[in-house]
């Protein structure tokens, strides 16, 4: 068996609008897709309100448990954009108007012929000694401190920041997957499938039921980092389906 390298991550999505349903999150799915392709396991997602104490508590819990933490939201120009303050508090450092961010934003607003107001200057605030995450869409940078990567909530900006960040991240061994289509519903395969999973503890077998209007079927998705483990589990899943089919034919 080849050696496996596992890199883990969590996401903290921040904003009252997410919890009220006013904004439908698009960043969680995008991050999951990108990290999966990079061999980074997204293990947990939390959503918290625009509440500094809640952000600090969630962030400290996540950053202690996972290799990377990614946040979205709360770094804009309004009074409820408090992510920079909360992250600074979590790390016990001052929240400052970063000089390089001030220069970037000041030059951008000057080119646009707009005043660099106090509200707009809020987007240059970040923990002392944080590093920038470039923003190719709207200039205002995200930032990195420790293993925490702080990005905007606007999906287009979040995606641009993640694209800029990705080359800096350490990747793990990529999880491979196979799909076996079962003509039987979960009620038929539930017991035997559990036994197959027990026999292959280093794989993950998920069942995804379907209904075509007449009958149920199930897609069985087998995931593993090692090709040999994947082959063995796939063979047993197919054998399980054949056994169920044979018993139904006898009946």
Helices and strands as residue ranges (DSSP letters): E 7-14, H 16-20, H 27-38, E 40-48, H 52-65, E 68-72, H 83-91, E 95-97, H 99-111, H 118-121, G 122-124, E 125-127, E 131-133, E 142-145, E 148-151, H 155-166, E 176-182, H 186-199, E 204-211, E 216-224, H 227-250
